[in-house]
Every structure is written in C-alpha cells, then in structure tokens.
Amino acid sequence: MTLYWHRTGDPSLYLYEQIQLSNDGKNRCQTWHWIRNGALETRTAIQETFVTKDWRAMDTEMSRAAGQGTVVEFGGGSGFGG
C-alpha cells in the first residue's frame, strides 16, 4: 500500500509512505520518502512487530511499570525498537 501525505503549513514538503505487511500478520514495515521542492530530502524506515490485540491491558501494564521504574519486555526486546 502506498499513501501520499501533504504537510499543511509547508507546501514545499510532502511524503510517500509505503506499508508492507507480512503474510502471517505479525510484522509490518513502513518506508517514508520525504520530498521537498521535488527532491528527496530524507527517508524514514520503521519496523513493527505485532504484540497483542489487547492494547488496553498492555497500556495498563506499561503505565504501571513506568510508575515503578521498570521496563516491560515485548516485541523481542525492551521498549520500542526491540
């Protein structure tokens, strides 16, 4: 899937976002191509791993852990970016 984004407030900047889903639905990667005045300015690459459908429980667990100063292990590592 490819999306086109135009930045409000900055008519010289837009981006194309490509989203790739794995066949098993457990992984998703995104690549953003930032274009300014018709030239490539930068790229952003994002790799995501599906953790749970129960985001409320995960959010509660992460909030509790943050209050205790501990880390919640998920997605193959600690915090974001595993």
N, CA, C and O atoms as a GROMACS GRO file, in nm:
protein
  328
    1MET      N    1   0.084  -0.114   0.000
    1MET     CA    2   0.000   0.000   0.000
    1MET      C    3   0.091   0.123   0.000
    1MET      O    4   0.190   0.127   0.072
    2THR      N    5   0.057   0.222  -0.080
    2THR     CA    6   0.132   0.348  -0.083
    2THR      C    7   0.037   0.463  -0.055
    2THR      O    8  -0.070   0.473  -0.115
    3LEU      N    9   0.078   0.549   0.037
    3LEU     CA   10  -0.002   0.667   0.073
    3LEU      C   11   0.074   0.793   0.036
    3LEU      O   12   0.197   0.794   0.033
    4TYR      N   13   0.001   0.898   0.009
    4TYR     CA   14   0.060   1.029  -0.020
    4TYR      C   15   0.017   1.124   0.090
    4TYR      O   16  -0.102   1.136   0.120
    5TRP      N   17   0.114   1.194   0.151
    5TRP     CA   18   0.086   1.290   0.258
    5TRP      C   19   0.138   1.426   0.216
    5TRP      O   20   0.251   1.439   0.168
    6HIS      N   21   0.056   1.527   0.236
    6HIS     CA   22   0.098   1.665   0.210
    6HIS      C   23   0.097   1.739   0.343
    6HIS      O   24  -0.004   1.738   0.414
    7ARG      N   25   0.207   1.802   0.378
    7ARG     CA   26   0.218   1.870   0.507
    7ARG      C   27   0.148   2.005   0.504
    7ARG      O   28   0.183   2.091   0.423
    8THR      N   29   0.050   2.023   0.590
    8THR     CA   30  -0.015   2.154   0.599
    8THR      C   31   0.083   2.252   0.663
    8THR      O   32   0.158   2.215   0.754
    9GLY      N   33   0.083   2.373   0.617
    9GLY     CA   34   0.174   2.473   0.670
    9GLY      C   35   0.310   2.474   0.604
    9GLY      O   36   0.390   2.564   0.628
   10ASP      N   37   0.338   2.374   0.520
   10ASP     CA   38   0.466   2.369   0.448
   10ASP      C   39   0.441   2.312   0.308
   10ASP      O   40   0.459   2.192   0.285
   11PRO      N   41   0.399   2.397   0.216
   11PRO     CA   42   0.363   2.348   0.082
   11PRO      C   43   0.479   2.290   0.003
   11PRO      O   44   0.456   2.226  -0.099
   12SER      N   45   0.603   2.311   0.048
   12SER     CA   46   0.718   2.257  -0.024
   12SER      C   47   0.748   2.112   0.014
   12SER      O   48   0.833   2.049  -0.048
   13LEU      N   49   0.679   2.059   0.119
   13LEU     CA   50   0.712   1.927   0.172
   13LEU      C   51   0.594   1.831   0.160
   13LEU      O   52   0.482   1.864   0.200
   14TYR      N   53   0.620   1.713   0.104
   14TYR     CA   54   0.521   1.605   0.102
   14TYR      C   55   0.596   1.474   0.117
   14TYR      O   56   0.718   1.470   0.105
   15LEU      N   57   0.521   1.366   0.142
   15LEU     CA   58   0.589   1.237   0.153
   15LEU      C   59   0.503   1.126   0.098
   15LEU      O   60   0.380   1.134   0.094
   16TYR      N   61   0.571   1.020   0.056
   16TYR     CA   62   0.508   0.895   0.016
   16TYR      C   63   0.540   0.793   0.123
   16TYR      O   64   0.655   0.778   0.163
   17GLU      N   65   0.438   0.723   0.169
   17GLU     CA   66   0.456   0.619   0.270
   17GLU      C   67   0.419   0.485   0.208
   17GLU      O   68   0.308   0.467   0.159
   18GLN      N   69   0.513   0.391   0.212
   18GLN     CA   70   0.485   0.256   0.165
   18GLN      C   71   0.474   0.165   0.286
   18GLN      O   72   0.561   0.168   0.374
   19ILE      N   73   0.369   0.085   0.291
   19ILE     CA   74   0.345  -0.006   0.402
   19ILE      C   75   0.347  -0.149   0.348
   19ILE      O   76   0.276  -0.181   0.252
   20GLN      N   77   0.428  -0.234   0.409
   20GLN     CA   78   0.439  -0.375   0.369
   20GLN      C   79   0.400  -0.462   0.487
   20GLN      O   80   0.459  -0.451   0.594
   21LEU      N   81   0.301  -0.549   0.468
   21LEU     CA   82   0.255  -0.640   0.572
   21LEU      C   83   0.307  -0.781   0.545
   21LEU      O   84   0.310  -0.825   0.430
   22SER      N   85   0.348  -0.851   0.651
   22SER     CA   86   0.393  -0.989   0.633
   22SER      C   87   0.272  -1.080   0.612
   22SER      O   88   0.160  -1.046   0.651
   23ASN      N   89   0.295  -1.194   0.551
   23ASN     CA   90   0.187  -1.288   0.525
   23ASN      C   91   0.120  -1.339   0.652
   23ASN      O   92   0.000  -1.366   0.653
   24ASP      N   93   0.198  -1.352   0.761
   24ASP     CA   94   0.141  -1.402   0.886
   24ASP      C   95   0.078  -1.292   0.972
   24ASP      O   96   0.021  -1.321   1.077
   25GLY      N   97   0.087  -1.166   0.929
   25GLY     CA   98   0.026  -1.055   1.001
   25GLY      C   99   0.099  -1.013   1.127
   25GLY      O  100   0.047  -0.932   1.204
   26LYS      N  101   0.218  -1.067   1.150
   26LYS     CA  102   0.290  -1.036   1.273
   26LYS      C  103   0.394  -0.926   1.257
   26LYS      O  104   0.448  -0.876   1.356
   27ASN      N  105   0.423  -0.888   1.134
   27ASN     CA  106   0.523  -0.784   1.110
   27ASN      C  107   0.473  -0.685   1.007
   27ASN      O  108   0.398  -0.719   0.915
   28ARG      N  109   0.515  -0.560   1.025
   28ARG     CA  110   0.482  -0.454   0.930
   28ARG      C  111   0.602  -0.362   0.920
   28ARG      O  112   0.662  -0.326   1.022
   29CYS      N  113   0.638  -0.325   0.798
   29CYS     CA  114   0.743  -0.226   0.781
   29CYS      C  115   0.689  -0.111   0.698
   29CYS      O  116   0.603  -0.129   0.611
   30GLN      N  117   0.741   0.007   0.726
   30GLN     CA  118   0.699   0.127   0.656
   30GLN      C  119   0.824   0.202   0.610
   30GLN      O  120   0.924   0.205   0.681
   31THR      N  121   0.816   0.261   0.495
   31THR     CA  122   0.922   0.348   0.445
   31THR      C  123   0.857   0.478   0.402
   31THR      O  124   0.763   0.479   0.323
   32TRP      N  125   0.909   0.588   0.454
   32TRP     CA  126   0.861   0.720   0.416
   32TRP      C  127   0.968   0.789   0.332
   32TRP      O  128   1.085   0.792   0.370
   33HIS      N  129   0.928   0.843   0.219
   33HIS     CA  130   1.017   0.923   0.135
   33HIS      C  131   0.972   1.068   0.146
   33HIS      O  132   0.864   1.104   0.097
   34TRP      N  133   1.053   1.151   0.210
   34TRP     CA  134   1.022   1.291   0.230
   34TRP      C  135   1.075   1.371   0.111
   34TRP      O  136   1.195   1.369   0.082
   35ILE      N  137   0.985   1.441   0.042
   35ILE     CA  138   1.020   1.517  -0.078
   35ILE      C  139   1.000   1.666  -0.050
   35ILE      O  140   0.893   1.707  -0.006
   36ARG      N  141   1.103   1.746  -0.075
   36ARG     CA  142   1.092   1.890  -0.059
   36ARG      C  143   1.130   1.957  -0.191
   36ARG      O  144   1.238   1.933  -0.245
   37ASN      N  145   1.039   2.039  -0.241
   37ASN     CA  146   1.061   2.109  -0.368
   37ASN      C  147   1.098   2.013  -0.480
   37ASN      O  148   1.180   2.046  -0.566
   38GLY      N  149   1.038   1.894  -0.478
   38GLY     CA  150   1.059   1.797  -0.585
   38GLY      C  151   1.182   1.710  -0.572
   38GLY      O  152   1.207   1.625  -0.657
   39ALA      N  153   1.262   1.729  -0.465
   39ALA     CA  154   1.384   1.649  -0.446
   39ALA      C  155   1.375   1.570  -0.315
   39ALA      O  156   1.320   1.618  -0.216
   40LEU      N  157   1.430   1.448  -0.316
   40LEU     CA  158   1.432   1.366  -0.196
   40LEU      C  159   1.512   1.435  -0.087
   40LEU      O  160   1.628   1.472  -0.107
   41GLU      N  161   1.449   1.453   0.028
   41GLU     CA  162   1.518   1.516   0.142
   41GLU      C  163   1.571   1.410   0.238
   41GLU      O  164   1.686   1.420   0.282
   42THR      N  165   1.489   1.311   0.271
   42THR     CA  166   1.532   1.205   0.362
   42THR      C  167   1.438   1.086   0.350
   42THR      O  168   1.334   1.096   0.284
   43ARG      N  169   1.473   0.976   0.412
   43ARG     CA  170   1.389   0.858   0.420
   43ARG      C  171   1.378   0.816   0.566
   43ARG      O  172   1.470   0.835   0.645
   44THR      N  173   1.263   0.760   0.599
   44THR     CA  174   1.240   0.706   0.733
   44THR      C  175   1.199   0.561   0.716
   44THR      O  176   1.111   0.531   0.636
   45ALA      N  177   1.262   0.470   0.791
   45ALA     CA  178   1.227   0.328   0.787
   45ALA      C  179   1.178   0.286   0.926
   45ALA      O  180   1.242   0.317   1.027
   46ILE      N  181   1.066   0.215   0.929
   46ILE     CA  182   1.004   0.173   1.054
   46ILE      C  183   0.977   0.023   1.045
   46ILE      O  184   0.919  -0.023   0.947
   47GLN      N  185   1.018  -0.052   1.146
   47GLN     CA  186   0.990  -0.196   1.155
   47GLN      C  187   0.905  -0.218   1.279
   47GLN      O  188   0.944  -0.178   1.389
   48GLU      N  189   0.789  -0.282   1.263
   48GLU     CA  190   0.699  -0.307   1.375
   48GLU      C  191   0.670  -0.456   1.388
   48GLU      O  192   0.665  -0.528   1.288
   49THR      N  193   0.652  -0.501   1.512
   49THR     CA  194   0.614  -0.638   1.540
   49THR      C  195   0.484  -0.637   1.619
   49THR      O  196   0.473  -0.565   1.718
   50PHE      N  197   0.386  -0.717   1.576
   50PHE     CA  198   0.258  -0.725   1.644
   50PHE      C  199   0.279  -0.782   1.784
   50PHE      O  200   0.347  -0.883   1.801
   51VAL      N  201   0.220  -0.716   1.884
   51VAL     CA  202   0.236  -0.759   2.022
   51VAL      C  203   0.108  -0.822   2.076
   51VAL      O  204   0.111  -0.935   2.126
   52THR      N  205  -0.004  -0.751   2.067
   52THR     CA  206  -0.128  -0.801   2.124
   52THR      C  207  -0.248  -0.727   2.065
   52THR      O  208  -0.236  -0.613   2.022
   53LYS      N  209  -0.363  -0.793   2.065
   53LYS     CA  210  -0.487  -0.726   2.029
   53LYS      C  211  -0.542  -0.649   2.149
   53LYS      O  212  -0.623  -0.557   2.133
   54ASP      N  213  -0.500  -0.687   2.269
   54ASP     CA  214  -0.549  -0.626   2.392
   54ASP      C  215  -0.460  -0.508   2.430
   54ASP      O  216  -0.384  -0.516   2.527
   55TRP      N  217  -0.470  -0.399   2.355
   55TRP     CA  218  -0.383  -0.283   2.378
   55TRP      C  219  -0.412  -0.216   2.512
   55TRP      O  220  -0.322  -0.156   2.570
   56ARG      N  221  -0.535  -0.226   2.561
   56ARG     CA  222  -0.566  -0.164   2.691
   56ARG      C  223  -0.488  -0.231   2.804
   56ARG      O  224  -0.434  -0.163   2.892
   57ALA      N  225  -0.481  -0.363   2.801
   57ALA     CA  226  -0.404  -0.435   2.904
   57ALA      C  227  -0.256  -0.402   2.893
   57ALA      O  228  -0.189  -0.384   2.995
   58MET      N  229  -0.204  -0.393   2.770
   58MET     CA  230  -0.063  -0.358   2.751
   58MET      C  231  -0.036  -0.215   2.798
   58MET      O  232   0.066  -0.189   2.862
   59ASP      N  233  -0.127  -0.124   2.768
   59ASP     CA  234  -0.113   0.015   2.811
   59ASP      C  235  -0.113   0.024   2.964
   59ASP      O  236  -0.034   0.099   3.022
   60THR      N  237  -0.202  -0.050   3.028
   60THR     CA  238  -0.208  -0.053   3.174
   60THR      C  239  -0.079  -0.108   3.233
   60THR      O  240  -0.025  -0.053   3.329
   61GLU      N  241  -0.030  -0.216   3.176
   61GLU     CA  242   0.094  -0.278   3.224
   61GLU      C  243   0.213  -0.184   3.206
   61GLU      O  244   0.298  -0.173   3.295
   62MET      N  245   0.220  -0.116   3.093
   62MET     CA  246   0.332  -0.024   3.069
   62MET      C  247   0.324   0.098   3.161
   62MET      O  248   0.427   0.147   3.207
   63SER      N  249   0.204   0.149   3.188
   63SER     CA  250   0.187   0.263   3.279
   63SER      C  251   0.229   0.224   3.420
   63SER      O  252   0.296   0.301   3.489
   64ARG      N  253   0.188   0.106   3.464
   64ARG     CA  254   0.225   0.058   3.596
   64ARG      C  255   0.377   0.043   3.606
   64ARG      O  256   0.438   0.084   3.705
   65ALA      N  257   0.437  -0.016   3.505
   65ALA     CA  258   0.582  -0.036   3.506
   65ALA      C  259   0.656   0.098   3.506
   65ALA      O  260   0.757   0.113   3.575
   66ALA      N  261   0.606   0.194   3.430
   66ALA     CA  262   0.670   0.326   3.426
   66ALA      C  263   0.666   0.391   3.564
   66ALA      O  264   0.762   0.456   3.606
   67GLY      N  265   0.554   0.375   3.636
   67GLY     CA  266   0.542   0.429   3.771
   67GLY      C  267   0.637   0.363   3.869
   67GLY      O  268   0.678   0.424   3.968
   68GLN      N  269   0.674   0.238   3.841
   68GLN     CA  270   0.766   0.163   3.927
   68GLN      C  271   0.911   0.173   3.881
   68GLN      O  272   1.002   0.125   3.949
   69GLY      N  273   0.931   0.236   3.765
   69GLY     CA  274   1.067   0.249   3.712
   69GLY      C  275   1.120   0.121   3.652
   69GLY      O  276   1.241   0.102   3.644
   70THR      N  277   1.030   0.032   3.608
   70THR     CA  278   1.073  -0.093   3.545
   70THR      C  279   1.040  -0.090   3.397
   70THR      O  280   0.974   0.002   3.348
   71VAL      N  281   1.087  -0.190   3.325
   71VAL     CA  282   1.068  -0.199   3.179
   71VAL      C  283   0.979  -0.318   3.148
   71VAL      O  284   0.993  -0.425   3.207
   72VAL      N  285   0.887  -0.299   3.055
   72VAL     CA  286   0.801  -0.408   3.008
   72VAL      C  287   0.867  -0.469   2.885
   72VAL      O  288   0.896  -0.399   2.789
   73GLU      N  289   0.891  -0.600   2.889
   73GLU     CA  290   0.950  -0.671   2.775
   73GLU      C  291   0.840  -0.708   2.677
   73GLU      O  292   0.740  -0.770   2.716
   74PHE      N  293   0.857  -0.672   2.551
   74PHE     CA  294   0.762  -0.710   2.447
   74PHE      C  295   0.828  -0.694   2.312
   74PHE      O  296   0.925  -0.620   2.298
   75GLY      N  297   0.776  -0.764   2.212
   75GLY     CA  298   0.824  -0.750   2.075
   75GLY      C  299   0.968  -0.789   2.054
   75GLY      O  300   1.032  -0.738   1.962
   76GLY      N  301   1.021  -0.877   2.137
   76GLY     CA  302   1.158  -0.924   2.118
   76GLY      C  303   1.263  -0.840   2.186
   76GLY      O  304   1.382  -0.863   2.166
   77GLY      N  305   1.222  -0.742   2.266
   77GLY     CA  306   1.321  -0.660   2.336
   77GLY      C  307   1.253  -0.562   2.429
   77GLY      O  308   1.131  -0.563   2.443
   78SER      N  309   1.332  -0.479   2.491
   78SER     CA  310   1.276  -0.384   2.586
   78SER      C  311   1.237  -0.255   2.516
   78SER      O  312   1.313  -0.202   2.434
   79GLY      N  313   1.120  -0.204   2.547
   79GLY     CA  314   1.077  -0.076   2.491
   79GLY      C  315   1.059  -0.081   2.342
   79GLY      O  316   1.047  -0.189   2.283
   80PHE      N  317   1.056   0.035   2.280
   80PHE     CA  318   1.038   0.043   2.136
   80PHE      C  319   1.170   0.014   2.066
   80PHE      O  320   1.278   0.047   2.115
   81GLY      N  321   1.161  -0.048   1.953
   81GLY     CA  322   1.280  -0.076   1.874
   81GLY      C  323   1.341  -0.211   1.903
   81GLY      O  324   1.433  -0.254   1.833
   82GLY      N  325   1.290  -0.280   2.009
   82GLY     CA  326   1.328  -0.414   2.049
   82GLY      C  327   1.456  -0.457   2.000
   82GLY      O  328   1.498  -0.570   2.028
   0.00000   0.00000   0.00000
